[in-house]
Amino acid sequence: MRIRSVTIGTNVSYPLDVGRFHAFGQFAARARTLFEDAGLEVQTVRLATQPFPDILREEDPATAVSFARELEDLCGTHGIDYCSIGTVVATGSKADLAYVNVIPVVIRETETAFASALVATPASGINLAAVASAAKAVVAIARSTPDGFGNLRFAVLANCEPGSPFFPAAFHQGPGSAFSVATEAADLAVDAFTQARTLQDARENLRIAVEEGSRTIEQICHTLGAEFDFRFGGIDFSPAPYPETARSIGHAIERLGVDAFGGNGTLFAVAFIKRVLQEAQFTRCGFSGLLLPVLEDQTLAQRSAENLFTLDSLLLYSTVCGTGLDTIPLPGNVSVEELAAILLDVATLALIADKPLTARLMPIPGKEAGDMTNFNFPYFANGRVLNTRGRGAVKIFESNRFIRL
């Protein structure tokens, strides 16, 4: 197990208060030291702000670009690997979608800044206009960044609360500064299931591993919170993978007994792991569910090349595990209308199933369904571009702007 991210959540103003970042840098250095002394490698330290439209309410939305650049520079100076300018809370019918429209420029003009758009909540319903704007943003990012790679740093959110440590979903709300921890723990599931003879063994092995890992993390976090007067928000113990077989959640599912990820039985395995995470005792936040990022998992990428699952399969798995569609390679010519319909389905599922879901869709210019991706990125495993149907839901978006379910 490793720590995927220690994520600081904080409120900022614009222009940025440079002096505050010295403390964030000290926190980042101390967090790395404490975790690594305990044998836990920290992959990244990140910082997420409150929703950036709130920060820039007295400014033009285009100011988001300079704000993101300055935040990125300050974080880099102080040893913070990635930053998020938060989300556009576009759940109300009067949300200013100009802030969604500027996100492609933010992504194009930065290297380590993330952003998101929250388009649906149970209380407010689905903002169809925001869904359509988000789909346009995905296409604009795909066309303006090499191989569409910028969409790694943009996600559409539905039914997501603040405080998640995983990017791009992370944003902050509330007083003061807080922090939370995201794990990279797919290897715990691989080991737990490899050593099990029965499903009950597998359940107990994984639960014990999660709880033991959590205790170590929580002890360190309580020390950090006391030293820096930052509120500890919890652990998102979603067993995030790394692109090698021993750290693959797809491989863990196969060790549990499914012949190959994507085959029948996968839905059971996904639900099984999610239930164990629900049963485990720890201070939780964020998703604490099952991440299935196609391009971040060696086995998922391989099974995509073998045509063993589809976009619909991944949506089906989201009904029982929660997190949604993550790093999904799509044809470069996928239309805005079809992307909007995919995002609408994700938002609908998030509300009907009452789960936090995100969509991080990656159309790849020049690629068609069935082509292999060729990213040169250490956290990616190349896989097959998934097929789409070439159909959307145009009349729904033309005739309506908002719907409560």
One Martini backbone bead per residue (centre of mass of N, CA, C, O) as a GRO file, in nm:
protein
  405
    1MET     BB    1   0.098   0.035   0.020
    2ARG     BB    2  -0.001   0.366  -0.064
    3ILE     BB    3   0.004   0.716  -0.098
    4ARG     BB    4  -0.151   0.901  -0.324
    5SER     BB    5  -0.277   1.134  -0.118
    6VAL     BB    6  -0.223   1.449   0.033
    7THR     BB    7  -0.501   1.666   0.098
    8ILE     BB    8  -0.550   2.001   0.083
    9GLY     BB    9  -0.798   2.213   0.231
   10THR     BB   10  -0.882   2.553   0.118
   11ASN     BB   11  -0.913   2.893   0.162
   12VAL     BB   12  -0.917   3.152  -0.083
   13SER     BB   13  -0.791   3.441  -0.233
   14TYR     BB   14  -0.816   3.725  -0.468
   15PRO     BB   15  -0.539   3.760  -0.431
   16LEU     BB   16  -0.291   3.577  -0.325
   17ASP     BB   17  -0.158   3.454  -0.021
   18VAL     BB   18   0.164   3.382  -0.001
   19GLY     BB   19   0.224   3.326   0.304
   20ARG     BB   20   0.042   3.063   0.343
   21PHE     BB   21   0.232   2.857   0.178
   22HIS     BB   22   0.442   2.790   0.387
   23ALA     BB   23   0.264   2.601   0.561
   24PHE     BB   24   0.198   2.400   0.337
   25GLY     BB   25   0.493   2.313   0.292
   26GLN     BB   26   0.540   2.206   0.576
   27PHE     BB   27   0.320   1.997   0.571
   28ALA     BB   28   0.423   1.831   0.331
   29ALA     BB   29   0.696   1.751   0.453
   30ARG     BB   30   0.586   1.619   0.713
   31ALA     BB   31   0.408   1.406   0.584
   32ARG     BB   32   0.624   1.252   0.436
   33THR     BB   33   0.793   1.176   0.682
   34LEU     BB   34   0.584   1.021   0.854
   35PHE     BB   35   0.500   0.810   0.643
   36GLU     BB   36   0.788   0.703   0.568
   37ASP     BB   37   0.860   0.612   0.860
   38ALA     BB   38   0.601   0.398   0.830
   39GLY     BB   39   0.627   0.279   0.520
   40LEU     BB   40   0.478   0.523   0.348
   41GLU     BB   41   0.441   0.620   0.044
   42VAL     BB   42   0.432   0.942  -0.111
   43GLN     BB   43   0.325   1.042  -0.411
   44THR     BB   44   0.134   1.297  -0.316
   45VAL     BB   45   0.076   1.649  -0.286
   46ARG     BB   46  -0.226   1.845  -0.232
   47LEU     BB   47  -0.445   2.122  -0.350
   48ALA     BB   48  -0.770   2.251  -0.247
   49THR     BB   49  -1.027   2.456  -0.320
   50GLN     BB   50  -1.268   2.634  -0.347
   51PRO     BB   51  -1.485   2.737  -0.551
   52PHE     BB   52  -1.385   2.953  -0.799
   53PRO     BB   53  -1.638   3.138  -0.828
   54ASP     BB   54  -1.616   3.238  -0.532
   55ILE     BB   55  -1.336   3.375  -0.561
   56LEU     BB   56  -1.433   3.531  -0.857
   57ARG     BB   57  -1.702   3.711  -0.824
   58GLU     BB   58  -1.545   4.001  -0.895
   59GLU     BB   59  -1.474   3.862  -1.161
   60ASP     BB   60  -1.383   3.741  -1.443
   61PRO     BB   61  -1.381   3.423  -1.559
   62ALA     BB   62  -1.098   3.455  -1.706
   63THR     BB   63  -0.931   3.471  -1.433
   64ALA     BB   64  -0.885   3.165  -1.390
   65VAL     BB   65  -0.615   3.144  -1.537
   66SER     BB   66  -0.434   3.317  -1.352
   67PHE     BB   67  -0.507   3.176  -1.093
   68ALA     BB   68  -0.401   2.893  -1.172
   69ARG     BB   69  -0.110   2.972  -1.226
   70GLU     BB   70  -0.045   3.087  -0.943
   71LEU     BB   71  -0.115   2.834  -0.784
   72GLU     BB   72   0.083   2.646  -0.922
   73ASP     BB   73   0.343   2.801  -0.851
   74LEU     BB   74   0.314   2.796  -0.542
   75CYS     BB   75   0.302   2.493  -0.507
   76GLY     BB   76   0.572   2.424  -0.639
   77THR     BB   77   0.750   2.594  -0.442
   78HIS     BB   78   0.610   2.414  -0.180
   79GLY     BB   79   0.583   2.093  -0.259
   80ILE     BB   80   0.324   2.082  -0.448
   81ASP     BB   81   0.211   1.887  -0.708
   82TYR     BB   82  -0.105   1.960  -0.689
   83CYS     BB   83  -0.396   2.142  -0.813
   84SER     BB   84  -0.720   2.286  -0.721
   85ILE     BB   85  -0.995   2.508  -0.819
   86GLY     BB   86  -1.219   2.329  -0.810
   87THR     BB   87  -1.560   2.387  -0.858
   88VAL     BB   88  -1.857   2.399  -1.044
   89VAL     BB   89  -2.161   2.490  -0.912
   90ALA     BB   90  -2.409   2.354  -1.147
   91THR     BB   91  -2.713   2.294  -1.001
   92GLY     BB   92  -2.840   2.548  -1.081
   93SER     BB   93  -3.030   2.733  -1.307
   94LYS     BB   94  -2.826   3.003  -1.240
   95ALA     BB   95  -2.569   2.913  -1.336
   96ASP     BB   96  -2.247   3.010  -1.440
   97LEU     BB   97  -2.114   2.876  -1.742
   98ALA     BB   98  -1.851   3.037  -1.789
   99TYR     BB   99  -1.680   2.859  -1.593
  100VAL     BB  100  -1.685   2.609  -1.773
  101ASN     BB  101  -1.577   2.741  -2.042
  102VAL     BB  102  -1.278   2.806  -1.911
  103ILE     BB  103  -1.141   2.532  -1.849
  104PRO     BB  104  -0.982   2.466  -2.111
  105VAL     BB  105  -0.782   2.700  -2.066
  106VAL     BB  106  -0.671   2.614  -1.797
  107ILE     BB  107  -0.557   2.344  -1.896
  108ARG     BB  108  -0.377   2.453  -2.130
  109GLU     BB  109  -0.217   2.676  -1.924
  110THR     BB  110  -0.143   2.415  -1.765
  111GLU     BB  111  -0.002   2.120  -1.570
  112THR     BB  112  -0.130   2.089  -1.240
  113ALA     BB  113  -0.426   2.170  -1.291
  114PHE     BB  114  -0.755   2.136  -1.163
  115ALA     BB  115  -1.103   2.050  -1.256
  116SER     BB  116  -1.468   2.101  -1.216
  117ALA     BB  117  -1.821   1.979  -1.253
  118LEU     BB  118  -2.125   2.027  -1.085
  119VAL     BB  119  -2.451   1.886  -1.212
  120ALA     BB  120  -2.555   1.709  -0.949
  121THR     BB  121  -2.825   1.675  -0.707
  122PRO     BB  122  -3.076   1.569  -0.509
  123ALA     BB  123  -3.191   1.860  -0.442
  124SER     BB  124  -3.169   1.986  -0.756
  125GLY     BB  125  -3.061   1.801  -0.974
  126ILE     BB  126  -3.032   1.849  -1.329
  127ASN     BB  127  -2.810   2.033  -1.531
  128LEU     BB  128  -2.829   2.030  -1.864
  129ALA     BB  129  -2.659   2.273  -1.945
  130ALA     BB  130  -2.407   2.180  -1.789
  131VAL     BB  131  -2.367   1.916  -1.935
  132ALA     BB  132  -2.323   2.042  -2.215
  133SER     BB  133  -2.079   2.217  -2.133
  134ALA     BB  134  -1.899   1.983  -2.041
  135ALA     BB  135  -1.885   1.842  -2.315
  136LYS     BB  136  -1.747   2.078  -2.458
  137ALA     BB  137  -1.496   2.075  -2.277
  138VAL     BB  138  -1.390   1.797  -2.351
  139VAL     BB  139  -1.347   1.861  -2.651
  140ALA     BB  140  -1.162   2.109  -2.619
  141ILE     BB  141  -0.937   1.958  -2.470
  142ALA     BB  142  -0.880   1.739  -2.680
  143ARG     BB  143  -0.804   1.966  -2.912
  144SER     BB  144  -0.573   2.136  -2.710
  145THR     BB  145  -0.427   1.863  -2.632
  146PRO     BB  146  -0.216   1.620  -2.626
  147ASP     BB  147  -0.407   1.347  -2.689
  148GLY     BB  148  -0.618   1.462  -2.472
  149PHE     BB  149  -0.471   1.472  -2.178
  150GLY     BB  150  -0.624   1.704  -2.020
  151ASN     BB  151  -0.869   1.516  -1.918
  152LEU     BB  152  -0.726   1.427  -1.655
  153ARG     BB  153  -0.805   1.740  -1.526
  154PHE     BB  154  -1.117   1.657  -1.582
  155ALA     BB  155  -1.446   1.660  -1.423
  156VAL     BB  156  -1.762   1.515  -1.374
  157LEU     BB  157  -2.009   1.576  -1.126
  158ALA     BB  158  -2.217   1.364  -0.898
  159ASN     BB  159  -2.300   1.368  -0.580
  160CYS     BB  160  -2.061   1.550  -0.455
  161GLU     BB  161  -1.854   1.609  -0.196
  162PRO     BB  162  -1.657   1.753  -0.002
  163GLY     BB  163  -1.315   1.621   0.079
  164SER     BB  164  -1.183   1.484  -0.140
  165PRO     BB  165  -0.858   1.355  -0.234
  166PHE     BB  166  -0.944   1.310  -0.518
  167PHE     BB  167  -0.862   1.358  -0.837
  168PRO     BB  168  -1.089   1.601  -0.961
  169ALA     BB  169  -1.302   1.604  -0.702
  170ALA     BB  170  -1.165   1.815  -0.540
  171PHE     BB  171  -1.304   2.016  -0.267
  172HIS     BB  172  -1.374   2.304  -0.067
  173GLN     BB  173  -1.548   2.337   0.257
  174GLY     BB  174  -1.532   2.562   0.497
  175PRO     BB  175  -1.354   2.618   0.763
  176GLY     BB  176  -1.050   2.640   0.711
  177SER     BB  177  -0.826   2.372   0.730
  178ALA     BB  178  -0.771   2.061   0.559
  179PHE     BB  179  -0.736   1.692   0.549
  180SER     BB  180  -0.667   1.410   0.328
  181VAL     BB  181  -0.669   1.055   0.228
  182ALA     BB  182  -0.527   0.864  -0.037
  183THR     BB  183  -0.520   0.547  -0.164
  184GLU     BB  184  -0.286   0.277  -0.280
  185ALA     BB  185  -0.458  -0.054  -0.246
  186ALA     BB  186  -0.480  -0.299  -0.447
  187ASP     BB  187  -0.269  -0.495  -0.318
  188LEU     BB  188  -0.443  -0.582  -0.078
  189ALA     BB  189  -0.646  -0.741  -0.252
  190VAL     BB  190  -0.456  -0.933  -0.386
  191ASP     BB  191  -0.347  -1.065  -0.125
  192ALA     BB  192  -0.617  -1.144   0.010
  193PHE     BB  193  -0.713  -1.336  -0.230
  194THR     BB  194  -0.466  -1.522  -0.264
  195GLN     BB  195  -0.495  -1.633   0.052
  196ALA     BB  196  -0.774  -1.746  -0.023
  197ARG     BB  197  -1.030  -2.007  -0.017
  198THR     BB  198  -1.264  -1.811   0.050
  199LEU     BB  199  -1.483  -1.557   0.070
  200GLN     BB  200  -1.455  -1.519   0.373
  201ASP     BB  201  -1.154  -1.489   0.370
  202ALA     BB  202  -1.145  -1.245   0.182
  203ARG     BB  203  -1.306  -1.055   0.360
  204GLU     BB  204  -1.122  -1.063   0.612
  205ASN     BB  205  -0.852  -0.990   0.486
  206LEU     BB  206  -0.937  -0.710   0.381
  207ARG     BB  207  -1.049  -0.581   0.634
  208ILE     BB  208  -0.790  -0.602   0.802
  209ALA     BB  209  -0.604  -0.444   0.610
  210VAL     BB  210  -0.764  -0.179   0.617
  211GLU     BB  211  -0.761  -0.133   0.926
  212GLU     BB  212  -0.455  -0.135   0.966
  213GLY     BB  213  -0.389   0.093   0.769
  214SER     BB  214  -0.571   0.307   0.904
  215ARG     BB  215  -0.435   0.328   1.177
  216THR     BB  216  -0.171   0.442   1.077
  217ILE     BB  217  -0.286   0.690   0.934
  218GLU     BB  218  -0.440   0.818   1.175
  219GLN     BB  219  -0.203   0.868   1.362
  220ILE     BB  220  -0.060   1.066   1.173
  221CYS     BB  221  -0.298   1.267   1.134
  222HIS     BB  222  -0.322   1.357   1.428
  223THR     BB  223  -0.042   1.481   1.438
  224LEU     BB  224  -0.076   1.685   1.208
  225GLY     BB  225  -0.325   1.835   1.316
  226ALA     BB  226  -0.187   1.936   1.578
  227GLU     BB  227   0.062   2.087   1.451
  228PHE     BB  228  -0.134   2.267   1.223
  229ASP     BB  229  -0.444   2.304   1.262
  230PHE     BB  230  -0.576   2.068   1.099
  231ARG     BB  231  -0.836   1.908   0.968
  232PHE     BB  232  -0.940   1.578   0.976
  233GLY     BB  233  -1.137   1.418   0.716
  234GLY     BB  234  -0.996   1.147   0.614
  235ILE     BB  235  -1.040   0.835   0.432
  236ASP     BB  236  -0.987   0.719   0.100
  237PHE     BB  237  -1.021   0.361   0.055
  238SER     BB  238  -0.975   0.344  -0.234
  239PRO     BB  239  -0.827   0.092  -0.439
  240ALA     BB  240  -0.595   0.211  -0.597
  241PRO     BB  241  -0.409   0.186  -0.876
  242TYR     BB  242  -0.134   0.049  -1.064
  243PRO     BB  243   0.054  -0.014  -1.367
  244GLU     BB  244   0.044  -0.319  -1.226
  245THR     BB  245  -0.045  -0.628  -1.137
  246ALA     BB  246   0.005  -0.609  -0.817
  247ARG     BB  247  -0.181  -0.313  -0.848
  248SER     BB  248  -0.455  -0.454  -0.946
  249ILE     BB  249  -0.799  -0.467  -0.938
  250GLY     BB  250  -0.843  -0.666  -1.164
  251HIS     BB  251  -0.663  -0.887  -1.043
  252ALA     BB  252  -0.817  -0.919  -0.782
  253ILE     BB  253  -1.079  -1.019  -0.914
  254GLU     BB  254  -0.941  -1.272  -1.032
  255ARG     BB  255  -0.845  -1.387  -0.754
  256LEU     BB  256  -1.142  -1.427  -0.650
  257GLY     BB  257  -1.269  -1.586  -0.949
  258VAL     BB  258  -1.258  -1.434  -1.204
  259ASP     BB  259  -1.151  -1.499  -1.510
  260ALA     BB  260  -1.229  -1.199  -1.626
  261PHE     BB  261  -1.243  -0.890  -1.662
  262GLY     BB  262  -1.592  -0.847  -1.774
  263GLY     BB  263  -1.705  -1.087  -1.696
  264ASN     BB  264  -1.893  -1.289  -1.552
  265GLY     BB  265  -1.889  -1.173  -1.203
  266THR     BB  266  -1.789  -0.880  -1.175
  267LEU     BB  267  -2.023  -0.753  -1.021
  268PHE     BB  268  -1.984  -0.917  -0.768
  269ALA     BB  269  -1.691  -0.832  -0.704
  270VAL     BB  270  -1.745  -0.532  -0.676
  271ALA     BB  271  -1.955  -0.558  -0.446
  272PHE     BB  272  -1.774  -0.708  -0.248
  273ILE     BB  273  -1.561  -0.488  -0.206
  274LYS     BB  274  -1.751  -0.263  -0.121
  275ARG     BB  275  -1.859  -0.406   0.135
  276VAL     BB  276  -1.595  -0.425   0.284
  277LEU     BB  277  -1.550  -0.116   0.298
  278GLN     BB  278  -1.809  -0.070   0.467
  279GLU     BB  279  -1.724  -0.259   0.715
  280ALA     BB  280  -1.494  -0.106   0.767
  281GLN     BB  281  -1.299   0.064   1.019
  282PHE     BB  282  -1.302   0.417   0.952
  283THR     BB  283  -1.214   0.735   0.856
  284ARG     BB  284  -1.428   0.863   0.623
  285CYS     BB  285  -1.417   0.964   0.272
  286GLY     BB  286  -1.560   1.020  -0.004
  287PHE     BB  287  -1.594   0.724  -0.162
  288SER     BB  288  -1.506   0.445  -0.058
  289GLY     BB  289  -1.453   0.266  -0.319
  290LEU     BB  290  -1.441   0.165  -0.663
  291LEU     BB  291  -1.181   0.187  -0.878
  292LEU     BB  292  -1.200   0.201  -1.264
  293PRO     BB  293  -0.926   0.283  -1.428
  294VAL     BB  294  -0.838   0.194  -1.731
  295LEU     BB  295  -0.543   0.360  -1.756
  296GLU     BB  296  -0.441   0.266  -1.439
  297ASP     BB  297  -0.483  -0.049  -1.520
  298GLN     BB  298  -0.344  -0.326  -1.637
  299THR     BB  299  -0.591  -0.520  -1.660
  300LEU     BB  300  -0.799  -0.331  -1.782
  301ALA     BB  301  -0.638  -0.264  -2.035
  302GLN     BB  302  -0.615  -0.556  -2.136
  303ARG     BB  303  -0.927  -0.619  -2.145
  304SER     BB  304  -0.991  -0.402  -2.350
  305ALA     BB  305  -0.819  -0.537  -2.580
  306GLU     BB  306  -1.027  -0.800  -2.546
  307ASN     BB  307  -1.332  -0.704  -2.532
  308LEU     BB  308  -1.467  -0.744  -2.216
  309PHE     BB  309  -1.564  -0.436  -2.221
  310THR     BB  310  -1.773  -0.151  -2.165
  311LEU     BB  311  -1.929   0.129  -2.096
  312ASP     BB  312  -2.177  -0.020  -1.978
  313SER     BB  313  -2.025  -0.192  -1.777
  314LEU     BB  314  -1.917   0.047  -1.604
  315LEU     BB  315  -2.197   0.147  -1.527
  316LEU     BB  316  -2.289  -0.108  -1.386
  317TYR     BB  317  -2.067  -0.107  -1.163
  318SER     BB  318  -2.159   0.174  -1.044
  319THR     BB  319  -2.421   0.069  -0.898
  320VAL     BB  320  -2.226  -0.083  -0.657
  321CYS     BB  321  -1.961   0.123  -0.603
  322GLY     BB  322  -1.864   0.384  -0.694
  323THR     BB  323  -1.726   0.667  -0.926
  324GLY     BB  324  -1.744   0.562  -1.231
  325LEU     BB  325  -1.585   0.723  -1.503
  326ASP     BB  326  -1.234   0.638  -1.564
  327THR     BB  327  -1.020   0.686  -1.791
  328ILE     BB  328  -1.176   0.703  -2.088
  329PRO     BB  329  -1.125   0.587  -2.399
  330LEU     BB  330  -1.208   0.774  -2.692
  331PRO     BB  331  -1.305   0.880  -2.968
  332GLY     BB  332  -1.216   1.169  -3.138
  333ASN     BB  333  -1.523   1.192  -3.286
  334VAL     BB  334  -1.687   1.243  -3.059
  335SER     BB  335  -1.966   1.392  -2.966
  336VAL     BB  336  -2.117   1.618  -2.776
  337GLU     BB  337  -2.393   1.474  -2.765
  338GLU     BB  338  -2.286   1.201  -2.658
  339LEU     BB  339  -2.142   1.301  -2.408
  340ALA     BB  340  -2.391   1.421  -2.275
  341ALA     BB  341  -2.541   1.148  -2.249
  342ILE     BB  342  -2.334   1.011  -2.070
  343LEU     BB  343  -2.345   1.221  -1.841
  344LEU     BB  344  -2.645   1.184  -1.785
  345ASP     BB  345  -2.626   0.891  -1.690
  346VAL     BB  346  -2.440   0.941  -1.452
  347ALA     BB  347  -2.624   1.143  -1.303
  348THR     BB  348  -2.866   0.957  -1.276
  349LEU     BB  349  -2.728   0.733  -1.113
  350ALA     BB  350  -2.640   0.910  -0.873
  351LEU     BB  351  -2.938   0.972  -0.785
  352ILE     BB  352  -3.084   0.696  -0.780
  353ALA     BB  353  -2.837   0.553  -0.604
  354ASP     BB  354  -2.689   0.745  -0.417
  355LYS     BB  355  -2.402   0.833  -0.565
  356PRO     BB  356  -2.081   0.911  -0.613
  357LEU     BB  357  -2.001   1.052  -0.935
  358THR     BB  358  -1.778   1.028  -1.217
  359ALA     BB  359  -1.630   1.187  -1.520
  360ARG     BB  360  -1.340   1.074  -1.721
  361LEU     BB  361  -1.306   1.175  -2.040
  362MET     BB  362  -1.095   1.054  -2.342
  363PRO     BB  363  -1.061   1.188  -2.616
  364ILE     BB  364  -0.869   1.080  -2.915
  365PRO     BB  365  -0.710   1.211  -3.149
  366GLY     BB  366  -0.718   0.984  -3.429
  367LYS     BB  367  -0.898   0.781  -3.282
  368GLU     BB  368  -1.047   0.463  -3.276
  369ALA     BB  369  -1.225   0.212  -3.228
  370GLY     BB  370  -0.972  -0.028  -3.112
  371ASP     BB  371  -0.753   0.138  -3.055
  372MET     BB  372  -0.449   0.213  -2.930
  373THR     BB  373  -0.288   0.357  -2.697
  374ASN     BB  374   0.014   0.609  -2.656
  375PHE     BB  375   0.102   0.672  -2.374
  376ASN     BB  376   0.366   0.865  -2.187
  377PHE     BB  377   0.282   0.752  -1.869
  378PRO     BB  378   0.350   0.621  -1.558
  379TYR     BB  379   0.015   0.603  -1.476
  380PHE     BB  380  -0.014   0.433  -1.746
  381ALA     BB  381  -0.209   0.196  -1.935
  382ASN     BB  382  -0.250   0.076  -2.232
  383GLY     BB  383  -0.548   0.080  -2.438
  384ARG     BB  384  -0.864   0.059  -2.557
  385VAL     BB  385  -1.081   0.209  -2.750
  386LEU     BB  386  -1.395   0.278  -2.692
  387ASN     BB  387  -1.709   0.235  -2.779
  388THR     BB  388  -1.962   0.401  -2.960
  389ARG     BB  389  -2.291   0.487  -3.104
  390GLY     BB  390  -2.355   0.778  -3.233
  391ARG     BB  391  -2.554   0.870  -2.993
  392GLY     BB  392  -2.794   1.071  -2.833
  393ALA     BB  393  -3.003   1.355  -2.668
  394VAL     BB  394  -3.098   1.619  -2.817
  395LYS     BB  395  -3.395   1.689  -2.726
  396ILE     BB  396  -3.344   1.715  -2.428
  397PHE     BB  397  -3.144   1.966  -2.458
  398GLU     BB  398  -3.326   2.154  -2.634
  399SER     BB  399  -3.600   2.148  -2.431
  400ASN     BB  400  -3.401   2.151  -2.175
  401ARG     BB  401  -3.236   2.265  -1.848
  402PHE     BB  402  -3.408   2.111  -1.617
  403ILE     BB  403  -3.407   1.833  -1.366
  404ARG     BB  404  -3.608   1.639  -1.153
  405LEU     BB  405  -3.603   1.307  -0.983
   0.00000   0.00000   0.00000
